């Protein structure tokens, strides 16, 4: 089994002219859902398609992509200048880093937010600086809190820039141990605010599989396929051992081969790979929501730390109302996703068990 979409993107012998009207329209819908439409359009040379409808479609969407990309790149430059002026060391993560390094064109990589990593000792200074410069928290825009719980979460509450761009400030990547060696190595080894390719690859895999349970969709496979060209697969697996992530890395490499190989890959005897393939093709159909009905007080504390930070003082009524409104919205869409995709939720829970079962 393989994805015709991913296979087509990386098959140089295929152009949109080889694809029927009906199939091409269907593929474009899939690409939109997985946020890989621009790279598909350009790799398929769709702006040169023999059919005027698809030529015009490609040109219109490319214009839109370029406009969005310019805004993101401008924000990246502003952040870089801001942090350098204050001597705050940071690293761009995920799509923010990849669009400027492994993608042939920056606008091929869609980014809904900007991700940065800072040393845990710089989090407070970073948040104070951003708040002074007009950034606000996404959930509680009036909050000025700069406290976080390093042992609870991997990032501060999401911020919004004055121009409306979402920003996630990470201070660790993995949550399995007291110390996150992966984030320490990324900060120590980065050059010009970009981590080495093999560390970016390990992080992308961890984020896709462990953090998001493949909810990122096929975009993750595009990222991995581009990053893996800079190292051999054996080297990547070996490097991942330092962070106890070799099983996860091997699993995602196998999943990539399933979706890019020109020959069918037999997955009947690999249940974890089969459900992973179903989940990654589903994309963002599932909306997660963690709640412990046996300990509501603990659950409320978790939501407060996640969306308001580790506040030592009691949150204001306005902040609490903002939090309640946001949580109810998340709960509503979570219930909808459960009712609409019960089988996918069963598979997601099976994947969680597979991930949590460490085999070193």
C-alpha positions in Angstrom: 0.0 0.0 0.0 1.3 3.5 -0.8 0.0 7.0 -1.2 -0.4 8.0 -4.8 -0.1 11.6 -3.7 3.3 11.3 -2.0 4.6 9.0 -4.7 3.6 11.5 -7.4 5.2 14.4 -5.7 8.6 12.7 -5.7 8.3 10.9 -9.1 10.0 13.2 -11.6 8.5 11.3 -14.6 4.9 12.3 -13.7 3.2 15.7 -14.5 -0.3 16.8 -14.1 -0.8 16.2 -17.8 -0.6 12.5 -17.0 -3.6 12.7 -14.6 -7.2 12.8 -15.5 -9.5 15.7 -14.6 -11.4 13.7 -12.0 -8.3 12.3 -10.3 -6.4 15.6 -10.3 -9.3 17.4 -8.6 -9.5 14.6 -6.0 -5.7 14.8 -5.4 -5.9 18.6 -5.0 -8.5 18.2 -2.3 -6.3 15.7 -0.5 -3.3 18.0 -0.8 -5.3 20.9 0.6 -6.3 18.8 3.6 -2.7 17.8 4.3 -1.3 21.3 3.5 1.0 20.1 0.7 -0.9 21.6 -2.3 1.8 24.0 -3.3 4.6 21.5 -3.6 2.3 19.2 -5.5 1.3 21.9 -7.9 4.9 22.8 -8.7 6.3 19.3 -8.8 3.5 18.4 -11.2 4.2 21.5 -13.4 0.6 22.3 -13.2 1.0 25.9 -14.3 2.0 24.4 -17.7 -0.9 21.9 -17.8 -2.6 21.6 -21.2 -6.0 22.4 -19.5 -6.6 26.1 -18.9 -8.7 25.3 -15.8 -5.7 23.7 -14.0 -3.2 26.3 -15.3 -5.3 29.1 -13.9 -5.9 27.2 -10.7 -2.2 26.7 -10.2 -1.3 30.3 -10.9 -4.0 31.6 -8.5 -3.0 29.4 -5.6 0.7 30.1 -6.1 0.1 33.8 -5.9 -1.7 33.1 -2.6 1.1 30.9 -1.3 3.7 33.5 -2.1 1.8 36.2 -0.3 1.5 34.1 2.8 5.2 33.1 2.7 6.3 36.7 2.5 4.5 37.5 5.7 6.0 34.5 7.5 9.6 35.3 6.2 9.2 38.9 7.3 8.1 37.7 10.8 11.1 35.4 11.0 13.5 38.2 10.1 11.9 40.4 12.8 12.2 37.8 15.4 15.8 37.1 14.5 16.7 40.8 14.8 14.7 41.1 18.1 16.5 38.2 19.8 19.9 39.0 18.5 19.6 42.6 19.8 18.9 41.1 23.3 21.5 38.3 23.0 18.9 35.6 23.4 20.1 32.4 21.7 17.3 30.5 19.9 16.7 28.0 17.2 13.9 27.8 14.6 12.0 24.5 14.7 9.9 22.3 12.4 8.4 23.9 9.3 9.9 27.3 10.2 13.4 25.8 9.9 12.7 23.4 7.0 11.2 26.0 4.6 14.5 27.8 4.6 16.8 24.7 4.4 15.5 21.5 2.7 12.6 22.9 0.6 13.6 24.0 -2.9 11.2 27.0 -2.5 10.3 28.5 0.8 6.6 28.9 -0.2 6.3 25.1 -0.8 6.2 24.6 3.0 3.0 25.8 4.6 3.4 27.1 8.2 0.5 28.1 10.4 2.8 29.2 13.2 6.4 29.9 14.0 8.2 27.5 16.3 11.4 28.5 18.2 13.4 26.7 20.9 15.2 28.6 23.7 17.2 27.5 26.6 15.0 26.8 29.6 16.8 29.5 31.6 15.9 32.1 28.9 12.2 31.4 28.8 11.2 34.2 31.2 13.4 36.8 29.5 12.1 35.7 26.1 8.4 35.9 27.1 9.0 39.3 28.8 10.6 40.6 25.7 7.8 39.4 23.4 5.1 40.9 25.6 6.9 44.2 25.7 7.0 44.2 21.9 3.3 43.8 21.6 2.9 40.0 21.5 -0.2 38.6 23.3 -1.3 35.2 24.5 -3.7 33.4 22.2 -6.1 32.3 24.9 -5.8 35.1 27.5 -4.6 38.1 25.6 -4.6 40.3 28.7 -2.2 38.1 30.6 1.3 39.2 31.4 2.4 35.9 32.9 6.0 34.7 32.1 6.2 31.6 34.4 6.2 28.1 33.0 6.5 24.6 34.4 9.5 22.9 32.7 8.5 19.5 34.0 4.9 19.8 32.9 5.0 21.0 29.3 7.5 21.5 26.4 6.3 25.0 25.5 4.9 28.2 26.8 1.3 29.2 26.0 0.9 30.1 22.3 1.5 33.8 21.5 0.2 36.0 18.8 2.4 38.7 17.1 1.2 42.2 16.4 0.8 41.2 12.8 -1.4 38.2 13.8 1.2 35.4 13.4 1.1 32.6 16.0 4.3 31.9 17.8 5.2 28.9 19.9 8.2 29.2 22.3 9.6 25.8 23.2 12.0 25.1 26.0 12.2 21.3 25.5 11.1 18.7 23.0 10.7 15.3 24.7 8.9 14.8 28.0 10.1 11.3 28.9 13.0 12.4 31.2 13.8 15.2 33.6 16.4 16.5 31.1 15.7 16.7 27.4 19.0 15.8 25.7 17.6 16.4 22.2 16.7 20.1 22.9 20.1 20.6 24.6 22.0 19.3 21.6 19.9 21.4 19.2 20.7 24.5 21.1 24.4 23.6 21.4 24.9 22.6 17.8 22.8 25.0 15.8 24.3 27.3 13.2 22.6 30.6 12.3 19.5 29.5 14.3 19.0 26.3 12.4 19.7 22.8 13.9 21.7 20.1 12.0 19.6 18.1 9.5 19.7 14.9 11.5 18.5 16.6 14.7 15.7 18.3 12.8 14.7 14.9 11.3 14.6 13.3 14.8 12.5 16.1 16.1 10.1 16.1 13.1 9.6 12.3 13.7 9.1 12.8 17.4 6.6 15.6 16.9 4.7 13.7 14.2 4.5 10.3 15.9 4.8 10.8 19.6 3.4 14.3 20.2 0.7 14.4 17.5 0.0 10.7 16.9 0.4 11.4 13.1 -2.3 14.1 13.2 0.0 16.3 11.0 -0.9 14.1 8.1 1.1 13.6 4.9 3.1 16.8 5.3 5.2 14.9 7.9 6.2 12.4 5.2 7.2 15.2 2.8 9.4 16.7 5.5 11.0 13.4 6.4 11.6 12.5 2.8 13.4 15.7 2.2 15.5 15.6 5.4 16.5 12.0 5.0 18.5 12.8 1.9 21.2 14.4 4.0 22.0 11.2 5.9 21.8 7.4 5.5 18.9 5.7 7.2 21.4 3.6 9.3 23.1 6.8 10.5 19.8 8.4 11.5 18.7 5.3 13.5 22.1 5.2 15.2 21.9 8.9 16.1 18.4 8.5 17.5 19.7 5.9 20.0 21.2 8.7 22.1 17.7 10.0 22.7 16.1 6.5 23.0 14.0 7.2 19.8 15.4 4.6 17.5 12.2 2.6 17.4 10.2 5.8 16.5 12.7 6.8 13.8 12.7 3.3 12.2 8.9 3.2 12.3 8.5 6.5 10.5 11.2 5.5 7.9 9.2 2.3 7.2 6.0 4.4 6.9 7.8 6.7 4.4 8.8 3.7 2.3 5.3 2.5 2.2 4.2 5.8 0.7 7.0 6.5 -1.7 8.0 3.1 -3.0 7.0 2.3 -6.6 6.3 -1.3 -5.5 3.6 -2.3 -3.0 4.8 -2.8 0.5 3.3 -5.7 2.5 2.1 -4.5 5.9 -0.3 -7.3 6.7 2.1 -8.6 9.4 2.9 -5.2 10.8 -0.2 -4.0 12.6 1.4 -0.8 14.0 2.5 0.3 10.6 -0.9 -0.4 9.1 -2.8 1.7 11.7 -0.1 4.4 11.3 -0.7 4.5 7.6 -4.5 4.9 8.2 -3.9 7.7 10.7 -1.5 9.7 8.7 -3.8 9.6 5.7 -6.7 10.8 7.9 -4.7 13.9 8.7 -6.4 16.4 11.1 -9.7 14.6 11.4 -9.1 13.9 15.1 -9.1 16.6 17.8 -7.4 15.5 21.0 -8.7 16.5 24.5 -7.2 15.1 27.7 -9.5 15.0 30.7 -9.4 12.9 33.9 -13.0 12.6 35.1 -11.8 11.1 38.4 -9.8 14.2 39.2 -11.4 17.3 37.8 -9.3 19.6 40.0 -6.1 18.1 38.5 -7.6 18.4 34.9 -8.4 22.1 35.5 -4.8 22.7 36.8 -3.5 21.1 33.6 -5.5 23.3 31.3 -4.5 26.4 33.3 -0.8 25.5 33.0 -1.1 24.7 29.3 -3.0 27.8 28.3 -2.2 30.4 31.0 1.3 29.2 32.1 2.5 28.3 35.6 1.0 31.3 37.4 1.9 31.7 41.1 -1.0 34.1 41.6 -4.6 33.4 41.0 -5.7 34.2 37.4 -8.1 37.1 36.9 -11.7 36.4 36.2 -11.3 37.6 32.6 -8.4 35.1 32.1 -10.5 32.3 33.6 -13.4 33.1 31.3 -11.1 33.2 28.3 -9.8 29.8 29.4 -13.2 28.3 29.9 -14.4 29.5 26.5 -11.4 28.0 24.8 -11.6 24.7 26.6 -15.3 24.3 25.8 -14.5 25.0 22.1 -11.8 22.3 22.1 -14.2 19.9 23.9 -16.9 20.5 21.3 -14.7 19.7 18.4 -13.2 16.7 20.2 -16.7 15.2 20.7 -17.5 15.8 17.0 -14.3 14.1 15.9 -15.0 11.1 18.2 -18.6 10.7 16.9 -17.5 11.1 13.3 -14.4 8.9 13.4 -14.8 6.2 16.1 -12.7 3.7 14.2 -9.8 6.2 13.9 -9.9 6.9 17.6 -9.6 3.1 18.3 -6.5 3.1 16.0 -5.1 6.2 17.7 -5.3 4.5 21.1 -3.6 1.4 19.7 -0.9 3.6 18.3 -0.4 5.2 21.7 0.1 1.8 23.3 2.6 0.9 20.6 4.6 4.1 21.2 4.5 3.7 25.0 5.9 0.2 24.7 9.6 0.8 24.6 11.9 -1.9 23.0 15.5 -1.0 23.3 
